[in-house]
C-alpha cells in the first residue's frame, strides 16, 4: 500500500513533463498509474480473516504513524477510485482538444487526487486519515476551479472548499475527542472497543458532520450541483466515484460500532432519507443535463448513506452493491454528458432533439447506464435496490413500523429516481415530437471510438456485474458480517431471489416512475414556474453576507484607530480569559511567602512608587524614564535572588528600551495637548491593576500547583554534561532550547524589517553615510582625492548643530566606546560558563552604538559601523542556521554541542564548544537589530526634520567646516 501511494505521488509530480512531451496523449500514460495500482489490488485482495496492514513511523509523539489497513470495505472503495480513475484519464485524452498549461497540471492533479483518496480509505490512523481528507478538499478546489477565469467556476470552487473544510474541522475535533477517550487513534481499535456515553456521542456527531458535508447530504447538499462548473472529467470522477464517496465510506466504517446511538440514527437515517427525496425532486426541475445528474447524485448519496448506516448486515450488503453500481453508472452518464457537450456545444435539453438517431451508440451507452440507475433488471443497480427493499423491510434493528416506513420512503425515492432517469434519457436523446433535429444536434460532430470507450466500458460493467452478483457478494460479504446479524441469515446477492415483496415494490417503481415523468411533463410549466422557496444555495449566500457584515461590525467597534481602546480590549481579554479558566478549573491552596530580607521590601516600594508616579506625570519623557525605574528594580531583584544572567539581560534591555523611547518621543510634544485626552482614566487604572493582579495570581497558583521536583534542580548538571557549559541560562538558549531561540530570532528579524520598512516608507537606507563621504560630496572631490585629516573627538559631531553638541559627552564616548566593545566581546566569549552570552554581548555592543549615535549624530553611525543593518541581520541568521545543519551533517542531533580542544601559542589549551558559533549568530542579530532601530527611529527621523531645522551651522569667525578644509 505504501508502494502504491508513493507510485501515485511520484506519478502526479511527473505528470506535467509527461503532458508537455506527449500532449493530450499523455493522459494515456497517466492512466497506466491507477490501472497498475488496480492490478496490484486485484492480486492482493484482502481476505476476511487477515486484512493487509503496514506501518511506517512518522510522528510517533503525536500518534501519527502512517498505519495502513486494507480490508474488504477499503478494497471495494479502492476499486472505484483506481478503476474509474484510470478510465477518466483515458477519457481526458479525447475531452481536451488542445494542450494548455492548465491541462498539464490538471493531469497531475487527477493522479494526486487518486493517491489522496486511496490513502484516505486505507488509513487506519484517524489523524492521518484527516490529512488525506483535507488533501482531497484542496485538490477538489483546484480541479473544480479549472476554469478560473470564469466567475462561476471560482464561486463553485470556493463554495465546495468552505463547506467541506467546515465539515472537516468539525470532524477533526470529533477525531481528537474519540482518540483521547479511547486512548488510541486507530480506527480498527476504536471500532473494536467503542466508547459509550454522551462524550462519545458528541464526538461521533462531529465526525458525521464532516462525513455528511463531504457526501453532500442535507443541509450540505448545495455545493455538489454548484461544482458542476468543473470540467466533465472532474464530475465523472470526484462527484460520481471518488470524493463524494468519502463521507459514505466513513459512515460505513463507523457503522459497526456506533449505529445503535440515537444521534447516529437521527443524523444518518433521517437526513439520508430526506436527501434522497429532495435531491430527486430537484433533478426533475433542471434543464441542464449535468445538473439533472448532479441532483440525482445527491439523491443517490442519500440512499447509500441510509443503507450503509442503518446497522444491519443484509442492508449493508445492499449498500456496498449500490456503492459499486452508482460509481459505474453515474461516472458513465457524466462522461456521456461530456461527449454531448463536446459534440453539440450545449447541455440544455431544450436544444437537443433526435440526438439518439444521430448518435445511436452513445444513446445505447447512456441507456445501459440509465437502466442501472433506474434499477432495471440485468443491471447491478437492480440487484442493489432489490436487496435493499427486502433487507430494510425485514431488519430487526428497528421496530417493524419504523423499518417499513423507511422502506416505503426508499420506494418513493426510487420512483423519483426512475422519473428523472427517464427525463434525462428523453431530454438527451428523445425525438420530442420533431421531424428534424435541432441546430445543435444537426451540427454535432461524431465522437471518436476512444472517446466513447470509457463510458461504454463502465456501462457494460454495470450489466456484466449483475450476472456476477454471487461472486461479487462473496467479495463484499466480509464487511457486512462485521454488523449485527439480528438472528437472520445473510442474504447473498443474486440476480433473482424469486417472487416476493421486493419484486412487488420494484413493479410499483416501474409503473409509478414513468407515470410521474409523464405527469410532470404535462404540468411542468405550472409546477416549476417559480423558484423553490427554500434554497440552500441562497442560504449559503446569506450566511456569507452575514459573516461579512458581522466582521465589519466587529472591526468597526473594536478597531477604531484609538490606541487606548485597542490596548484596553487586548488587556481586558488577557485578564478575563486566564482568570476565568483559573477560577472555573481545579486550584491548589495558596501559601504566599513574604519578603526574605529588607532589600527586597525597599526595592518593591521603589517599584510601586515609580509605577504610581508614572501615572501622574504629564511629561512624556519623564513618564518613560519613571517606567524604566520599575524595570531596573526587577533586574535588581533578579540579582538578589541569584540570577545574574537575568539581571544583566534585564538591565541591558531596559536601557535599550529607554533609548528607543527617547528616539521616538523627541519627535513628539513634551506633553500631550488637552484635545488629545481620550478615555476614562480611572478605567485605565482599573485595567492596569487587574492585569498586574492577574499576573501575580497566576504566578502564585502556578507555584503552588507544583507537585513534582522542579526542573531547575537537574538543569545545572544537564547543562554541564550535555551542553558543556557552566552557565545554565546560556546553555538553555544555545543548546537545550536552541530551536526555540532560532525561531525567536527569526521572528525578531521579520519584526525589525517590518518596523523599519514602515519608517522608511518609500526607500530603505543602506549603510549610514560617513563624514568623509559627506565632505567629498560638499567639496566636489572624487573618490581618489585626499582629504586632510585633523584630530577631533567624534568626526560625525562636526556636522551637527552646535547647540546640540556636548564636548564632555563626545570625549566620554571616545573613551567609553572601546571599553564597551571589549566588554561585549568578553560577555560573548565568557557567556557559556559565566554571566553573559551572545544576547548580552550584542546588547552591550548595541548600547555602545547608541552612545556613538547620541554623541555624534547619524553620521557617527557610519563612522562606527559602516555596514548595512540588513547584512548583519542576514549574516547572523545564516551563521545560526548553519550551525544546526552542520550538526545534522556530522550525524548528531540538530544544534547539539560538541567540544574541540585547541592548543594556542599564548593561551595554551582552549576548549571550543560548537554552540559558540550559534551564539555568534545571536550576537550579530542583536547588533543588527539595534543598528536597524538607530537608523530607522534615529537617522531616518533626523533626515525627515523640516528643511533648515538641521542644516549645518554657519562657521564662526576663524573657523571652518570639514568641507572647507577638505577644499583647501
N, C-alpha and C positions, 0 to 999 in steps of 0.2 A: 504493500500500500504506500509506503514511503517512496518507493521507486516510481510508482505511478504519479504521485504528487510532484516529485522532482521532475519527471519527464514532461508533464504538462506545464509546469512552471517554466522550464527551460524552453519548451516549445513556444510559450507565449512571448518570451523575450526574443526568440529567433524569428517570430512571425513577420515583423516589419521588413527585415532584409530579404526574407523569402519572397514576400509580396513585391518588393521592389524589383527583384530579379526575374520573377515569373509573371508578374501582372496578376490578373484575376485568376489565372490558372494555379496560382499559389495556394488558393483555398483547397484544392485537391490534396496538396501536400499537407496542409494543416489538418485536413480531415483524417489523415492517417494516424495522427496522435491519439485522439479519443477512440478511434477504431482499434488501434493496437491495445489501448487500455481495456477496451471491451473484450477483446480476445483473452487478455490476461485474466479478466474477471470470470469469464466462462470456464477457463481451465482451472481456476482456483475457487470455484464456487464453495462457499462455506457450508459445512454440514450442520445439522441441527444440534449435535452434541458438542462440537468443537468449533466455535467461531474463530476466524482469523484474528490474531492480535499482534500488535507491535508497539514497542515503547521506546521513545528517544528522549533522553533527559534534556529539558530546555531551561525552564526556570523552576527548579525544584522548591526553592524557598517560597514561591508563590503558588505551589501546587499546579504549575502549568506545564507539566511534562507532556510531550506530544504522544499521548496514548491513543492508538488507533484500534478500532474493533469493528470487524465486518461480520455481521450476522445476516439472517435472511432479509430483514427489513432494509438494511443498508445495501445489500446486493440488489434488491428489487429497484430501489431508487437509483442505484448506480447504473443499472441497465438503461434506464431512461436518460440519465444525464449523459452517458457516454455514447449510447447508440443514436439517440436523436441529435445529440451534438455533432456527431460525425456527418449525419445526413444534412443537417442545416448548413454546415460548412461547404458541402458539395453543392447545395442549393445556392449559396452565396456566389459561387463561381459564375453562375449564369444570371443571378439577380442584378449584380453590379455591371453596368455597361462599360464603364471606363475606370481606369486606375487613378485614384487620387490619394493624396497623403492621408486623409482621414480614413480611407478604406484600408490602407496598410495597417494602421493602428487598430482598426475595427477587428481584423482577423485575430490579432494578438489578444484583444480584449475578450473575444469569444472563447478562445482557448483558456485564458486566465479564469474566466467565469466557470468553465467546466472544471478546472482544478479547484476553485473555491467551493463549488457545490459538492464535488467528490470529497474534499476534506471535511465539509460540514457533516455529511451523512456517515462518515466513518470515524468521526472524532468521539471518543468515549469521555474525554475530559471536557466538562461543560464550559470551562473558561476558553479552551482552545476552540471549541465549537462556536463560541461567541465571536472569536476573532474571524473565523471563516464566514460567519453570519454577516458581520459588518463588511467583510470584503465583497460579498455578493451585493450588498447595498450600494457600495461605492461603484462597483463595476456596472451595476444596473443603471446608476445615474449617468455614467459615461455612455453607455450603449443607448439608453432612451434619448439622451441629448445628442445623438449623432448629427442631426440637422440643427446644429447650434445656432445657425443664422436665422432660424425661424423662432418667433416668439412662442408659438405653441409647443415646440419641442423643448425650449428652455423651461417653460412653465411646467410641462409634464414631468421632466426630469427632476426639477426641484420639488414638485409635489410628491413624487414617489420617494425621493430621498427623505423629506421631512417626515412623512407618515411612517415609513419603515424604520427610520432612525429613532423616532419617538418610541415605537414599539420595542426596538432593540434595547434602548436604555432601560425601559421598564423590565425587560427580560433579564438584563444584566443584574439588576437589583434582586430579582427573584432567584437567579442562579446563586448569587452570593449568600442570600438568606438560606437557601436549601443546602448549599455546600457547608456553611458554618453549622447548621443544625445537625446534619448527618455526620460531619467530620470528614467528608470525602466529596471531591468534585467529580468523581467518576460516575457517569450515568448508570452503568451496569450495577454499581454498588447501591446507588440511591434507589433504583427500581427494585433491587433485591430486598432492600431493607428500608421501605419508605417511612418517613416520619409522619406523625399524626398531629392533630391539634390545629388551633386557629393559626398559629405561626406558619405551619406548613401550607395551610390552605391559602393564606395570603401570598406566600412565595409562589405557589403553583399558579395562582390567578395572575400574578405579574408576568410569569413566563408565558402564560396563554395570551396575554396582550401582545407580546412580541410575535407569537406564532400566528395569531389571527390577523395582525396587521400585515404580515408578510404574505399570507394567503388570501388577502382581500376579502375577509369576512366582515359583515356589517358590525360596527359602523365605519370600518376602514376600507370599504369596497371601492370607493370612488376613484382611487389612484390608478386602478388597473385599466378602466376604459380610457382614462387620460393618457396612459402610457402607450396608447395606440399611435401616438405621434412618432414612435420609433420606427425604424425600417422593419419590414415584414419578417426578415430572419430573426430579429430580436423577439418579436411577438411569438413566432413559432417555437423559439427555444425557451426564453425566460418565462413567457406568460402562458405556456402550454405544458411544458415538460419539466422545467427546472426550477426557477426561482419561486414561483407560486406554490410549488410542492414542498418547499422547505418548511413552511408552517404546518402543513398536513403531516409531514414526516415527524415533526416534533410532537404533535398531538398523538400520533400513533406510537411514538417511542415512550411517552409518559403514560399512555392509557392503561397498561397493565398494573401500574402502581397507584394511580390516582383517579381512576374512572368512577369510583364509588363516592367521591366527595360531592356534596350538594352543589358547591360552587362550580365544580367541573361540569356537572350535568346541566346547570343553568346556562353557563357560558358556552360550552361546546355544542350541546344538542340544540338548545333554543335558538342561539344565533345562527347555527348552521342551517336549520330548517328555514328560518326567516330569510337568510341569504339566498337559499335555493329558490324560493318563491319570488323574492324581489328581483334578483338578477335575471331570472327567466322572463318575468313580466317586462322589465326594462328592455330586454332584447327585442321584444315584439314592437317596440316603439321606433327602433332605429332604422335608418335608411342606408347607412354605410355598412357594407358587408363586414368590415373589420370590427366595427362597434357591435354588430349583432353577435359575432363570435366572442367579443370581449365580455359583454354582459352574460353571454352563455357560459363563458369560463367562470365568471363569478358564481353563477348558479350551480355549476358542476362542482366547484370547490366547496360550496356549502353542503352538497350531497355527500361528498367524500369525507368531509370533516365529521359529519354525523356518523357515518359508517365506521370510521376508524376510532372515533371517540366514544362510541356507545358502551363499550366494555364487554362485548360478547364475542366469543371466538368465531362463531359462524358469520356474524355480521362483519367482523374484522376481515375475514377471508374474502367476503364480497367487496369490502372496501379496498383491499390490495388489488383485486381484479379490476376494480374501477379506476384505480390509480394508473395501472398499465394501459387500460383501454383509453382513458382520457388523454394520456400522453401521446398515444398513437393517432387517434382521430383528430384531436384538436391541433396538433402540430401539422398534420396533413392539410387540414382545412385552412389554416393560416397561410401555408405555402400556396394553396390554390388561389386564395385571395391575392397573394403577391403576384402570381402569374397573371391573373385577370387585370390587376392594376398595371402591371408592366406591359401588357399587350394592348389594353384598351385605353389606358390613361385615366381610368375612373374606377371608383368602388361604389358609386351611387346606384342602387338597384333601379332607380327610375330611368337611368340612362343605359341599362343593359337589357336587351331583349333578343331572344333567339341565339344566345351565345352557345347554348348546347348544340345547336345544329352546326355551328361553325367549328367548335372545338369538342367533338364527341368524346375523345379520350379524356380530356380534362373533366368533362361532365361526369364520366364514369368514375374517375378517381374520387371526385367530390361526392358522388352518390354512395360509393363504398364507405368512405369516412363518415358521411352523414348518417348512413344506416346504423353504424356503430354508436354514434352519438344519440340517435333516437331509440336505440335498443331493439333493432330489428333482428330476427333470427339469423343464425350463422355468423354472428359477429361477437367479439369479446365484450362489447358493451351490453349485448343482450344477456350474456352469461352473468355479468356482474349485477345487472339490475334484477334478473330473475332470482339470483341468490339473495340479494338484499331484501326483496319483497318477502320471501319466505322466512329468512332468518330474523328480520325485525319483528314480524308478526308473532313468532314463536319464542322470542327471547324471554328468559326468566330473570333478567337483570332489572326489569321494570315491571310494574303491575300490568296486568293484561290490558286494562283500558288505556293506560299511557302508551304501551307498546303499540296498540292498534292505532291510536291517534297519530303517533309518529309515522307509522307505516302509511296511513292514509294521506298524510301531508307529503310523503315521498311520492305517492301516486299522483297527487295534484301537481307536484313539481315535475314529474316525468311527463305528464300531459302537456305542460307548458314547454318542456324541452322538445317534445315531438312537434309542437306547433312552430317554435322558432327554427327548428331544423328544416321543416318543410318550407318555411318562409325564406330561409337562407338559400336553399336549392332553387326554389321558384324565382327568387329575386335575382340570382346569379345566372341561371341557365334557362328560365322559362320563356315561352313564346309571348305571353302577356297579350294575347289577342291581337297580335301584329303579324301582318303578312310579310313584312320586311324587317330586317334587323335595324337597330338604332345606328346612328352615325358612328358612335364609338366602337360598336361591335363590327360594323362593316369595314372600318379602317384598321382593325386589330391585326397584328402580325402573329403568326403561329409560334408557339414556344418550342424550343429545341427539345430533343429527347432527354438530354441530361438535365434540363430544367424541370421536366415532368417526372424524372426518375425518383427523386427523394419523396415527394408526396405520394406517388404511386406505391412505392415500397411500404411506406407507413400504413397506407390504407389497406394494402394487401396483407400486411402482418396482422391487422385487426381482424381480418377474416380467417386467415390461417390459424391464428391463435385460438379461435373458437373450437376448431377440431382438435387442438392440442390441450384442451381445457383440463383433462385429468392430469396430464404431465405437468402443466403449469401449476395446478393445485398442489401437487406433491412438492414442488419447489417452494411455494409460499406458505404452506401449512405450518412449518415450524414456528413462524411468527405468531400465527393465530393460536397455537397451542400455549402461548405464554399468557393468554387471557383466560378468565374463569370459564369452565365448561357448563356450569349450571345443570349438571347431570344429564346433559344431552350429547349424543354422539356428534362428531364433526361431520358436516355435510360437504362431501367432496365436490369440487367443481365438475360440472358435466354439461354437455350440450343440451341434454334433455333429461329432466327428472321425472317425467310423467305428468299426467294431468292433475292439477291441484290448485290451491289458492293463488300461488304466484302466476299461474297461467291465466286465471280469471282476471287478476289485476292488470296483467300485461295486455289482455284483449281490450280491457277498458281504456287503457292508454292508447292503443292503436285506433280505437274508434273516436275517442274524445279529442285526441291530438289534432287530426285533420279537421274535425268539426270546429274546433276552436280557431284554427287558422282561417277557415272559410268565413266564420262569423266575423272575426276581427278584420278580415279583408274588406267586408262589406261596410262595417261601421267604423272603420279606422279614422276617417276624417272627423267624425263626431266624437270619438272616444279619445283620440290623441291630439285634438286640436290645440289644447293648451299644455304648456309645460307642467311637469309634476310640481305639486305644492311643496313637497319635502324633497329637496335636492341636496344630497350630501356634498356635492362639489361646491354649491353656493355656500353651504355652511362652512366649508373649509376656507373659502374666501373671506367670509365674515369673521372667522376666528383669526385669520392673519391680520385683517384690518383692525380688529380689536386689540391684538397684541401690539401692533404698531401704535395705536392710539394710547394704549396703556404705557408703553415705553416712552412715548413723547410726554405723557403726563408726569411720569416719574422723573424723567430728565428735567422737565420744566420746573418741577417743585424741589428737586434736590441739587441740580446743577445750575444755580442762579448766577454764577460768576462771583459769588461772595465767598471769600476765603474763610471768614469766621463761620458761616453756615456750613460750608463743606467740612471744615475741621470738626465742628460740633457734631455733625451726623456721624462722621467716622469714629470720633472718640466715644460718642454715646453708644454706638454699636459695639465698640471694643469693650465697653463697660458692661452692657446688659447681657450679651451672649455668654461670656465666661462666668459671670456671677449667676446667671440663670442655670447654666449647666452645673455649677458648683452646688447650689442650694437644692437642685432637683435630684442630684445624684447622691451617692454614699459619701460621707465625710468622716474623717477622724477627729478626735477631740484635740483642740488646740492647747498647746502648752508653750506660750511665747516666753522667750528669755529676755531678761533686761540687759542693760549695758554692762559690759565686762570691766570697764575702767572709766575714769573721769574723762580721759581724752576723747573717748567715743561720744560721751554726752556733750562735751563742748563743741565738737565738730558737728554733731547733729543739730545743736541750737544754731550754729552758724549757717548751716544749710537751710534750715527752716526760715531763719531770718532773711537770708538772701532771696529765697523764693517769694516770701511775702513782700519784701521791698520791691522786687521786680514788678509786682502787680500795681504798685502805686507810682512808679516812675513814669513820667511822660516823655522824657528824652529817650530816643530810640537807642542810641549808642550806650547810654548808661544802663538801660534795661538789659541789653545784650551782655555787657560786662558783668552785671549782677547775676544774671543767669549762669554765667561762666563760673562764678564762685561755687555754685552748687556742684558743678562737675568736678572742680578741683577738690571739693570736700569729699565727694565719693571716692576719688582717687586716693585721698589721704586715708580713708577708711580701709581701702584695699591694702595699702601699705601696712597699716596697723595690724590687720588680720593675717599678715604674712603672705601677701600675693604681690610681690614686687613687679612681676611682668604685667599684671593687670593694672597696677598703679601707674607704671611707666606709660603704658599704652593710653590709659585714661588721660594723663596729663598732656601727652603729645596730641591726642585727638582733640581735646578741649582747646588747646592753644590754636591748633589749625582751624578749628571751627570758629573761634573768635575772630581770626584773621579774615575768614570768608565773610562773616557777618559785617565786619568793618568795611570790606571791599564793596559790599552791596549797599550798606547804609550810607556811605559817603555820597551817594548819588540821590539820596532822599533828604527831605527836610529834617531838621533836628528833632522836631516834634510834629505829630500828626495835626492837621488842620481840624478845627471843630466840625467842619462839614463832612469829614471822613469818619466821624464816630458812628459806628454801626453796632447794633445788637444790644442785648441786655447784659450789662457787666456782671451782676450777681449770678445770672445763669451760667456765664462762662466760668465764674469761680466755682460754682457747684459742679460743673462738668469736670473741671480740673481736680477738685477734691475727690470726686467719685473715681476718677481714673487712678489717682495715686492710691486711694484706699483699695481699689481692686487689685493693683499690683502687690500691695502689702498682704492682702488676704490670700491671694493665690500663692504667693511665696510661703506664707506660714502654713497653709494647708498642704502644700506640696512637701514641705519639710516634715510635717507631722505624719504624712501618709507613708513615709519610707518604712518599709518592713524588712528589707534585706540589707546586707552590708553595702555601704556606699561604694560606688565605683572608684572614687579617688584613692581609696586605700591601696588598690593594686596598680594605679596608673604610673606611679613613680618607677616601680620595678619594671613594668611593661615598657615604659619609655626608654629605660636604660638597656633592657635586654633586646628589644626588637628595633628601637629607633636609634640606639647607640648615642643617646644624649642624656644629660643630667637635667636639662630644663624641660619639665613635663609639658608646660604650655606650648613651647615652640615645637616639641616633637609631635604634639597633637595636631598642630597646624600643618606641618610639613610632612608628616608620615601617617599617623593613625587616621586622621581625618583629612588627608590631603585632597581627596576627591571633592569634599565639601569646599575646601579652600580654593581649589581650581575653579569650581563653579561660581563661587562668590566673586572672585576677582574678574571672571569673565563678565558677570553681570555688572560689576563696577565699571569696567571699561565701556560697556554699552551705555550705561547711565551717563558716564562722563562725556562720551561722544555726543549723546543726545542733548545734554545741557549746553555744551559748547556750541553745538550746531544752532541751537535756538538763539544763543547770544550773538553768534557771528552772522546769523540770518542768511545773507547772500553769499558770503565767501568765508573761508576759513584761513586764519593766519598760519603761516608756516613758522619757521624759527623767528624768534624776536629779532628785530633789527639791531645791529651792533652800532656803537658810536662811530667806529671807523667808516662804516658804510654810509651813515648819515653825513659825516664830514666830507667824504669823497663826493657824494651827490651834491651837497651845497657848494663845494668848491669847484665842481666840474672836473675833477681828476679822474683818470682812468684807473683800472684795477692794478696796473703795474706801477703807478706813481707812488712815490714815498710820501708819507705824512710825518711831519716832525713829531716826535714823542715828547711828552712832558709829564712830570710826576704829579699825579692827583690822587686823592683818596679813592674816589669811585668815578670812573670815566663817564658813566651814564648820568650822574648827577649834574654834569656840566651842561646838559641840555634841558634841565628842569628849571622851574621858576624859582628865583632867589628866595622868595618868602616861604617856599616850601622846603628849602634845604636846611639841614642841621649838620654842622661840621662835627659836633660831638657824635651824632648818630653815624655819620659816614666813617669817622675814624674808628669808632667802636666796631662797626660792621667789618671794616678792613681787618681788624684783629680777631674778631669772634668767628667770622665765616670759616676760615681754615680749621679752627678748633671744632666747629660743628661738623664739618666734613669728616674730620678724623674720628670724632665721636660716633658719627653714623656708621662708619666702617667698623669701628670697634663693636658697636651693638650687633652689626651684621655677622661678623666672624665669631663673636663670643656667644651669640644668642642660643646656640644649640646646647650649651652647658651652663649658661649664666643668663640673668635677665637681659632681654634684647631679642634679636632676630631680624629677619628681613623686613617685617612690617614696621617694627620700632625704628630700625635703621633708616628706612625710607622716610618715615615721618620726620626724623631729625634732619635728614638731608632736605626734606621739603621745607622745614622751618628755616633752614639756612638760606634757601632760595627766597623765602618770604622776607627774610631780613634784608637781603640784597635788593629786593624789589621796593620795600618800604623806604630804604635809604637812598636808592639811586633811580627809582622810577622804572618805566617799562624798558628803556634802552639798556638798563643794567642787567636785565634778564638775558639779553643777547650776549653780554659780556660774560655772565656767569655760566650759562649753558646754552651755547648756540646750536641746539639740536631741536627739531620739531617734536612736540609732545607726543604726537601720534606714533612717531618712530620708536620712542622709548616705550610706550604702552604696548605696541605690537611686538617689540623685541622681548619684553618681559613675559608676555603671554606665550610667545614661541619657546622661550627657554623653559618655562614651567611645563608646558605641554610636552616638549621633547623629553623631559625627564621621565614622564610617565611612559612614553613609547620606548625609551631606552631600557627601562626595567623589563618591559614585556619582551623586547628583543633578546635580553640576556636570560630569559627563561624564568624570571621572577615575577611576582605579582606587580601590577601597576603601582608606581610611586613607592615601591618598597625600598628601604635604605640598605646600602652596603658600605663597608668601610675599606678604605685604601690607606696603606701606610707608606709614607714617602720619607726619604732621607734628604734633607735640605742642608746646604753647606753651613749656614749660620744658625738656623733654627733647630737643626737636629732632626729627630724623628717626629713626624707630623701625621696625625690621623685625619683623613679627609672622608667625610660622610657624604654620600651622593645626594642626600636631602639638601645639602648646602646649595646645589645648583637650582633646585626648586625654589629655595629661599631667595636666591639671587633674582629669579624672575619676579617674585613678590616685591623685592626691593625696587626693581626697575618700574614695576607697575605703580607703586605708591608714588615714586618720584615723578613719573609721567603724569599721574593724576594731579598732583599738586601743581606741576608746571602748566597743565591744561587749565586748571582753575585760575591761576595767576594771569594767564594770557587771555582768558575769556572774561572773567569778572574784574580783572585788573587792567591789563594792557588794552583790551578791546574797549572797555568803558572809558579809559583815558582817551583813546583815539576818537570816541564819539562825543567828546566835550565840544561845545559850540565853538565855532571859528573865533580865534583870538583869545579864548579863555586860557589856552595853554601854549600860546605862542612863545617863542624864545625871547628872553628879555633883551632890552637894549643894553649894550655893554656900557659899563661905567667908564668914566674918563681914565685913560691909561690902561684899560683892559681890552681884551679881545676875545672873540669867541673861538671855539675849536676850529670852525670853518675858516675864519680869517687867518689863524696861524697856519692852517693847512695850505691856504693860498700863498702865504709867504714862502 
